[in-house]
């Protein structure tokens, strides 16, 4: 009998822990999803505000029509039922009724179509942009290239934060932060109040660039160039995700847009350009093994560990790198071509977007990490030679 209170206490403790974990997990994320969200995201652009207006206007119109039509129908059924002695009218046609039920719906459709068309046309007007950014979808990350405007020449990859991916893999999300699976290492940074043109394309499969607070969603299709635009009216952080089912890692392809004031954006651009200049490597440079391994470890953590794991053991269908014959092979070209071209029909994406030095570094790292210990060193010049093939 004494065990019953103990079991009850255990159940209550587990229930309390579960409720506590749920309570922690459900918190609003400014610029992102909210708890029990029923409405659209709070708008941060004029286009998004117009979309909100259209959404509610059409919802109200449809609701009024629904209530009115069914009210008349049910009233007629009830009032003129046969059990009360009602007899149906006998007539062939009514020109008045036909005119009324043609004109009124026509006016309703026009009233809905005009503002919708105005917003649609405005959504597609990408002219006179202050800043143009090419957004490339990769399995499973985003690449940003600043093509025109302040920041021109900047280019980087945005990947989900490795700690969030590790949380997801472990299943231990009791202490997950509010931006769980939405945090990235390099957010897209733009200035407030400026027209930003987003050019979308993809490297492998179809992706879709969507940020609900901006009211934008544009497919990114391999071999095609599409575009959209936004003008953020508020400084802050805004979140989105790939909105196209793009493969098994689809859930790990978030979008984080950081909107800065004009002075802060200029400072960010200046700092990033300095970083880019410092990272500009000479592919002809000959690296020492220790130096290139340090760099390769960082490249691996940022781009490869999400799938192949920090231990190099892989997971599920993802092959391990620890002990891999291709990785340990003295013919460096085999592994380099896998990185440049991808493998397994796209399951292993191509990594051509990485620099020659970064590719050489990560290949050297995998050849010497874990139990591999081959002592092999791959120089950037080898990557350059393999790209030409």
C-alpha angles and dihedrals in degrees: 000000000000089000092064095069089046092052090046091050090050092051091048091048092051091046090050092048091049093049090047092051092048091048090052093047096052108071130130117257112211107233090014140059122330133210113275089355113190102160129061119277115283104270121248097178136050091244091055090050090053090049089053090052092049091047094054096037093054093041091053093046092049091047092051091049091047093050094044096048096045092043091056091043096050092042090053092047092050099039097044101039119144094238089067092053097257116158123205119245117247114221135133104215145341119213091193093056092046092051092048096049090047100045098043096052089044091055091046092052092048091048090054097039099052098060091038091053091048092054093043092053091048090050091057097046102102095159125123095024119177092209131022120200126181111218116199122191117218130176095289117347141047129254120207123200118181103217105171137014132024107351095031110167097031114129132172146146123249116210133175113267109270093224091058091049090050090052090052093049092050095044090225101129099142090112097034114149123241091259093053110164090000099080116102135185095235117025123199105260122205137163122255119251095019127116107246118197113204117201111196131202136141139229101211121358135003114292130171128221109217131169108170096197089059094044093236132132120160128169117238107212126184111250094012134090119215128170143202135166146212140185111208112214097190132055112237147082121302128187139206141151142220103284097198123080096247104167143298094315093050092119091058098061105092129167122221118185117190113200114202134185115261095258093046091048091052090051090049092051092049092050093046093049089053090050091048091051091049091050094048100118130199106234088208092061115116111224130206115235096243093050096048092046091057090053093043092055090058093047090049093049092050099044114014110030094074090070107019093039126233088272092056090234097119123215132249109326092356107104120233120249093201104093094001113157092219092050093049094043114116088222099088092188092075095062094036092056091051089056093045098043105024124228145231094047093301098318085113104047124218116256101202089131092072118090122258091251094049091050092048090048096051093045090050090047095052091047090056105030128097111354095336097089094161095153088223119147124202117201125208089244088068090057091050090053093048093049089060093058 
